[in-house]
Amino acid sequence: MTVALTSIKQATNELNRLEGIRNNLAGLIVELQESGNPSANTWVSIYSSRLQENVLPALKEIRHYLKDASQLVPATHGLHS
């Protein structure tokens, strides 16, 4: 999955959004595993795949972008313009 990032602000917003999705999916997985529901394993598999194939790679990509972008921004040493 490739995320189109055009600014640090957009990347930060996308990072927050994806972290929310990751946390939501992880919570759903735990709830399902504890539920004893007969279809729980199916949904755990679906949610786990979504995490592994989409959400976690996108988070990694955005963190890499933000790390690279932060190295390009000159330090202001506490000075504000």
N, C-alpha and C positions, 0 to 999 in steps of 0.2 A: 504494500500500500504506500503510495506516495502522497504526501500532503503538500498542497501548494501554499507556501509561506511567503508573504510579501513584506512582513515587518516583524520586529521584535514584539510589538504589542499584539499583533494577530497570533503569533506563535505562542505567546504566553496565554492568550485566551483559549487557543486550541489545546494547549497543554492542560489547562484547568478543566476544560470540557471532557477531554479524554480520561483524565484522572477520575472524574466523577463517574464516567461510564465504567471504568475499571473497578472502582469501588462498589458500584451498584451490581455489576455482574458477579463480583466476588461474594457480595452479601447474598445474592440470590442462590449462588452455588451452595453456600453453607446452609442456608435455609432449606433448600431442596434435599441436601444430604441428610439433614436431621428430621425431615418431614415423614419419612416412611411411605411417601406417596409412590404407588406403582410406576408412574411415569417419570419419577424424579431422575433416574439414570439417563433417560433420553434428553431431558432438559439440561442436566449437568454437562453432558457431552456437547450439546449445542452451544451452551454458554462458554464452556472451556475452549472450544474451537474458536469461537469469536474472539476471546481474549488472546489466544496464541497467534491467530492468523491475522488479526486486524488491529486490535487495540494496543497490545504490547509493542509490535513493530512501529506503529505510528508514534507512540510515546518515545521510543528510542530515537526515532528520526528527529522529532521536535527537540528533544534534549540535546542532540548533536548539533542541530541548527543553532540553538540558543548558546551553546558553549562556543561554537565558532564565531557567532555574532558578537559575543561579549569580548572576544579577543581582538575584534576589529575596532571596538569603541575605545577611543583614547581616555585614559584616566583623567578626571578633573581635579583630583586631590582635594575634594571638598569645596571647590569653587563653584559657584552657581552663576549662570549668565542671566 
